[in-house]
Amino acid sequence: MATFIALTEATDIKSQQDTLEQLVDILQNDVSSSSTRRKYQSWVTGGLGPGVTSSLFQTIFDQDFTLQTANPVFDVTFGLNATSAIVLTGSYLYTDSNTGKMYFTSQSLQMREKIDNYRLFAQDLLGDASANFTLTSGSTSSTINAPMFLCFKRVFARDRMKRETFAVRMYVTCSMLSGSATGQKIYTDVGSSTNIQIDTAGQVSTIVDSSATTIPVGLLYLDKGIAVLDMERVLDNVQSFSGAIHAVNTSGFQQFNGSLQNFLVSASIDDIADHVCSTRFSSSNATAIAFQNQTYINSTIFFCRFRADDCNYSSNPTYTDTDGRIVVIDPGQEENQQSFTFMTSIGLYNAKDELLAVAKLSRPVLKDKQRDYTLKVRLDF
């Protein structure tokens, strides 16, 4: 029959945690291409003309999103701080005292949705929908009023993003909404001096300009897998650019010519996502975003020790004959031959003798009175 050995010593069972790291490399083509960037038409206007439809976010895939093998890599969306000058200057009209709903001019689009996006992420990452995302450089603090949110999927971010491995490559200046951009910059958390702990969202790194690491441009929530980039800092917020954007009129479009702040107010979320992804990330096989993720592997290791007199018999019914005697290789030497076995499996039982797990050896292991073994069984979870 099988041999049962109790694991009673503290040295028989050990627990530990290991970390598995993986490099994630996202190409500019995957971000900029319309075939790998999926829109969700979940918002629509009424009234004059054909109306405007838009997504509230877009998803970047690692290949054509119509293919079954495509994997979503990250979501991109944008928000506006309700108390910022971008919102309160020019486009804001009034707030209904009964409903608390904010009203804006007809030259703006999705202002309430952009504000709600900001509040949604503030609630998730800061624990307070009314809180502001803040950048700190030395003794100076500034509010992120126009954040771009990059939300990496669990399959790529895993348990957390590794600190000081994140980098995003973007083009800072352009003259057209859809066209070539210049002034390439890399923003990273490498060399960041800030690594604070937030109760709601875990650890946070400051994203900085790689050429001037004292200039913060965003926040990276490592445990959440979310990057918050200040669009007024990662893009040129002075230069004007132009192009066609959606609008509520008879044609459904209007010509835009203005600054980044004006664009964030006048354009829909889809217009903003299309511009940033297709123009600011260009279209090439260069790396757009890269980081390392971390996966925590919790392990319990069982040290199964077999002394010289243990496990030298088998429960296989062919091991003995009908009289209960061990079947030997050479019947003529029955009295001189010693019993032996080939171990192939180890079963782990609980205190009620219930089988919990079975470990298979990579090859049969010879066991007799001349051999003493310690086999290590590892359970990862």
JOGI-V363709 format. One record per residue. N is the residue number from 1. RES is the residue in one small letter. SS is DSSP state (hx for helix, st for strand, lp for the rest). PHI is phi as a letter, one per 30 degrees, with the letter a starting at -180 (none if undefined). PSI is psi in radians with two decimals (none if undefined). Layout:
# JOGI-V363709
<<N/RES/SS/PHI/PSI> <N/RES/SS/PHI/PSI>>
This chain:
# JOGI-V363709
<<1/m/lp/none/2.91> <2/a/lp/d/2.68> <3/t/lp/c/2.29> <4/f/lp/c/2.22> <5/i/lp/b/2.17> <6/a/lp/d/2.37> <7/l/lp/c/1.63> <8/t/lp/c/-0.38> <9/e/lp/d/2.64> <10/a/lp/d/-0.45> <11/t/lp/d/-0.10> <12/d/lp/d/-0.46> <13/i/st/b/2.18> <14/k/st/b/2.55> <15/s/st/c/2.55> <16/q/st/a/2.88> <17/q/st/b/2.23> <18/d/st/c/2.84> <19/t/st/b/2.22> <20/l/st/c/2.22> <21/e/st/c/2.50> <22/q/st/b/2.40> <23/l/st/d/2.27> <24/v/st/c/2.15> <25/d/st/b/2.02> <26/i/st/c/2.18> <27/l/st/d/2.69> <28/q/hx/d/-0.63> <29/n/hx/e/-0.65> <30/d/hx/d/-0.55> <31/v/hx/d/-0.71> <32/s/hx/d/-0.49> <33/s/lp/d/2.43> <34/s/lp/d/-0.35> <35/s/lp/d/-0.37> <36/t/lp/c/0.02> <37/r/st/c/1.97> <38/r/st/c/2.37> <39/k/st/c/2.69> <40/y/lp/b/1.80> <41/q/lp/d/1.44> <42/s/lp/c/0.07> <43/w/st/b/2.34> <44/v/st/b/2.51> <45/t/lp/c/2.91> <46/g/lp/c/-2.98> <47/g/lp/i/-2.41> <48/l/lp/d/2.40> <49/g/lp/i/-2.84> <50/p/lp/d/-0.17> <51/g/lp/i/3.06> <52/v/lp/b/2.24> <53/t/st/c/2.57> <54/s/st/a/2.79> <55/s/lp/d/2.89> <56/l/lp/c/-0.27> <57/f/lp/a/2.86> <58/q/st/b/2.65> <59/t/st/c/2.29> <60/i/st/c/2.22> <61/f/st/c/2.85> <62/d/lp/d/-0.08> <63/q/lp/a/-3.07> <64/d/lp/e/2.10> <65/f/lp/d/-0.18> <66/t/lp/d/-0.22> <67/l/lp/d/2.53> <68/q/lp/d/-0.41> <69/t/lp/d/-0.01> <70/a/lp/d/2.43> <71/n/lp/c/2.24> <72/p/st/d/2.26> <73/v/st/c/-0.89> <74/f/st/a/2.79> <75/d/st/c/2.58> <76/v/st/b/2.33> <77/t/st/a/3.13> <78/f/st/b/2.76> <79/g/lp/b/2.87> <80/l/lp/b/2.43> <81/n/lp/d/2.14> <82/a/lp/d/-0.42> <83/t/lp/c/0.10> <84/s/lp/d/2.83> <85/a/hx/d/-0.50> <86/i/hx/e/-0.69> <87/v/hx/d/-0.79> <88/l/hx/d/-0.24> <89/t/lp/c/2.06> <90/g/lp/j/-0.92> <91/s/lp/c/-0.45> <92/y/st/d/2.36> <93/l/st/c/-1.11> <94/y/st/a/2.99> <95/t/st/c/2.23> <96/d/lp/d/2.13> <97/s/lp/d/-0.40> <98/n/lp/d/-0.74> <99/t/lp/c/-0.32> <100/g/lp/i/0.12> <101/k/lp/d/2.36> <102/m/st/d/2.49> <103/y/st/c/2.54> <104/f/st/b/2.91> <105/t/lp/d/2.84> <106/s/lp/d/-0.21> <107/q/lp/d/-0.06> <108/s/lp/c/2.81> <109/l/lp/b/2.42> <110/q/lp/h/0.62> <111/m/hx/d/-0.76> <112/r/hx/d/-0.64> <113/e/hx/d/-0.69> <114/k/hx/d/-0.70> <115/i/hx/d/-0.71> <116/d/hx/d/-0.64> <117/n/hx/e/-0.80> <118/y/hx/e/-0.82> <119/r/hx/d/-0.63> <120/l/hx/d/-0.83> <121/f/hx/d/-0.56> <122/a/hx/d/-0.68> <123/q/hx/d/-0.74> <124/d/hx/d/-0.74> <125/l/hx/c/-0.52> <126/l/hx/c/-0.22> <127/g/lp/i/0.11> <128/d/lp/a/2.05> <129/a/lp/d/-0.39> <130/s/lp/c/-0.05> <131/a/lp/d/2.84> <132/n/lp/c/2.53> <133/f/lp/d/2.26> <134/t/st/b/2.40> <135/l/st/c/2.45> <136/t/st/b/2.27> <137/s/st/b/1.83> <138/g/lp/i/-2.14> <139/s/lp/c/0.05> <140/t/st/c/2.31> <141/s/st/b/2.54> <142/s/st/b/2.65> <143/t/st/c/2.41> <144/i/lp/d/1.87> <145/n/lp/c/-0.41> <146/a/lp/b/1.30> <147/p/st/d/2.56> <148/m/st/c/2.17> <149/f/st/c/2.17> <150/l/st/c/1.94> <151/c/st/c/1.82> <152/f/st/d/2.42> <153/k/lp/d/2.68> <154/r/hx/e/-0.60> <155/v/hx/d/-0.39> <156/f/hx/c/-0.68> <157/a/hx/d/-0.43> <158/r/st/h/-2.46> <159/d/lp/d/-0.54> <160/r/st/a/2.85> <161/m/st/c/2.38> <162/k/lp/d/2.31> <163/r/lp/d/2.52> <164/e/lp/i/0.58> <165/t/lp/b/-0.10> <166/f/lp/d/2.41> <167/a/st/a/2.44> <168/v/st/b/2.32> <169/r/st/c/2.16> <170/m/st/b/2.76> <171/y/st/c/2.31> <172/v/st/d/-0.70> <173/t/st/c/2.65> <174/c/st/a/2.79> <175/s/lp/c/-0.27> <176/m/st/b/2.60> <177/l/lp/d/-0.68> <178/s/lp/b/1.81> <179/g/lp/l/-2.84> <180/s/lp/d/2.59> <181/a/st/b/2.78> <182/t/st/b/-3.12> <183/g/st/i/1.00> <184/q/st/d/2.37> <185/k/st/b/2.71> <186/i/st/c/2.21> <187/y/st/c/2.36> <188/t/st/a/2.83> <189/d/lp/c/0.13> <190/v/lp/d/2.26> <191/g/lp/i/0.09> <192/s/lp/d/2.38> <193/s/lp/d/-0.11> <194/t/lp/c/2.21> <195/n/st/b/1.49> <196/i/st/c/2.83> <197/q/st/c/2.18> <198/i/st/c/2.25> <199/d/lp/e/-0.69> <200/t/lp/d/-0.77> <201/a/lp/c/0.02> <202/g/st/i/-2.58> <203/q/st/d/2.57> <204/v/st/b/2.36> <205/s/st/c/2.62> <206/t/st/d/2.25> <207/i/st/d/2.30> <208/v/st/b/2.92> <209/d/st/d/2.17> <210/s/lp/d/-0.44> <211/s/lp/d/-0.17> <212/a/st/a/1.49> <213/t/st/d/-0.11> <214/t/st/d/-0.08> <215/i/st/c/1.84> <216/p/st/d/2.49> <217/v/st/b/-0.08> <218/g/st/l/-3.11> <219/l/st/b/2.50> <220/l/st/b/1.98> <221/y/st/d/1.74> <222/l/lp/d/-0.79> <223/d/lp/d/-0.44> <224/k/lp/d/-0.39> <225/g/lp/i/0.66> <226/i/st/b/2.25> <227/a/st/c/2.31> <228/v/st/c/1.87> <229/l/st/c/2.29> <230/d/st/d/1.91> <231/m/hx/d/-0.48> <232/e/hx/d/-0.20> <233/r/hx/c/-0.62> <234/v/hx/d/-0.32> <235/l/lp/c/2.73> <236/d/lp/d/2.00> <237/n/lp/c/0.18> <238/v/lp/c/-0.73> <239/q/lp/d/2.45> <240/s/lp/c/2.59> <241/f/st/b/2.89> <242/s/st/b/2.87> <243/g/st/l/3.09> <244/a/st/d/2.33> <245/i/st/b/2.82> <246/h/st/d/2.58> <247/a/lp/a/2.75> <248/v/lp/d/1.54> <249/n/lp/a/-3.00> <250/t/lp/d/-0.46> <251/s/lp/c/-0.35> <252/g/lp/i/-0.03> <253/f/st/b/2.82> <254/q/st/b/2.75> <255/q/st/d/2.24> <256/f/st/c/2.47> <257/n/st/a/1.84> <258/g/st/a/-2.89> <259/s/lp/d/3.06> <260/l/hx/d/-0.77> <261/q/hx/d/-0.74> <262/n/hx/d/-0.66> <263/f/hx/d/-0.73> <264/l/hx/d/-0.43> <265/v/hx/d/-0.74> <266/s/hx/d/-0.52> <267/a/lp/c/2.74> <268/s/lp/d/2.94> <269/i/hx/d/-0.66> <270/d/hx/d/-0.72> <271/d/hx/d/-0.76> <272/i/hx/d/-0.79> <273/a/hx/d/-0.73> <274/d/hx/d/-0.76> <275/h/hx/d/-0.88> <276/v/hx/d/-0.81> <277/c/hx/d/-0.73> <278/s/hx/d/-0.55> <279/t/hx/c/-0.83> <280/r/hx/d/-0.35> <281/f/lp/c/0.01> <282/s/lp/h/-2.78> <283/s/lp/b/1.61> <284/s/lp/a/3.09> <285/n/lp/c/0.21> <286/a/lp/d/2.81> <287/t/st/d/2.27> <288/a/st/c/-0.82> <289/i/st/b/2.41> <290/a/st/b/2.55> <291/f/st/a/2.92> <292/q/st/c/2.39> <293/n/st/c/2.94> <294/q/st/b/2.33> <295/t/st/c/2.18> <296/y/st/d/2.21> <297/i/st/c/1.92> <298/n/st/d/2.29> <299/s/st/b/2.50> <300/t/st/c/2.18> <301/i/st/c/2.20> <302/f/st/c/2.15> <303/f/st/c/1.82> <304/c/st/c/1.91> <305/r/st/c/2.25> <306/f/st/c/1.95> <307/r/lp/d/3.13> <308/a/lp/d/-0.62> <309/d/lp/c/0.04> <310/d/lp/c/2.50> <311/c/lp/h/0.64> <312/n/lp/c/0.11> <313/y/lp/b/2.76> <314/s/lp/c/2.61> <315/s/lp/d/-0.01> <316/n/lp/d/2.25> <317/p/hx/d/-0.36> <318/t/hx/d/-0.06> <319/y/hx/d/-0.45> <320/t/st/b/2.80> <321/d/lp/c/-2.99> <322/t/lp/d/-0.35> <323/d/lp/c/0.04> <324/g/lp/i/0.16> <325/r/lp/c/2.52> <326/i/st/d/2.32> <327/v/lp/d/2.07> <328/v/lp/c/2.87> <329/i/lp/d/-0.78> <330/d/lp/c/1.77> <331/p/hx/e/-0.52> <332/g/hx/d/-0.31> <333/q/hx/c/0.53> <334/e/lp/e/-0.70> <335/e/lp/d/-0.38> <336/n/lp/c/-0.31> <337/q/lp/d/2.46> <338/q/lp/c/2.55> <339/s/lp/d/2.60> <340/f/lp/a/2.87> <341/t/st/b/2.98> <342/f/st/c/1.95> <343/m/st/d/2.31> <344/t/st/b/-0.39> <345/s/st/b/2.68> <346/i/st/b/2.19> <347/g/st/c/2.42> <348/l/st/c/2.18> <349/y/st/c/2.67> <350/n/lp/d/-3.02> <351/a/lp/d/-0.30> <352/k/lp/c/0.25> <353/d/lp/i/0.55> <354/e/lp/c/2.25> <355/l/st/d/2.17> <356/l/st/c/-0.63> <357/a/st/a/2.68> <358/v/st/b/2.22> <359/a/st/c/2.28> <360/k/st/c/2.31> <361/l/st/d/2.64> <362/s/st/d/-0.42> <363/r/st/a/2.70> <364/p/st/d/2.43> <365/v/st/c/2.17> <366/l/st/d/2.29> <367/k/st/b/2.14> <368/d/lp/b/-2.99> <369/k/lp/d/-0.22> <370/q/lp/c/0.03> <371/r/lp/b/2.37> <372/d/lp/b/2.16> <373/y/st/b/2.70> <374/t/st/b/1.96> <375/l/st/c/2.34> <376/k/st/c/2.12> <377/v/st/c/2.19> <378/r/st/c/2.21> <379/l/st/c/2.09> <380/d/st/c/2.44> <381/f/lp/a/none>>
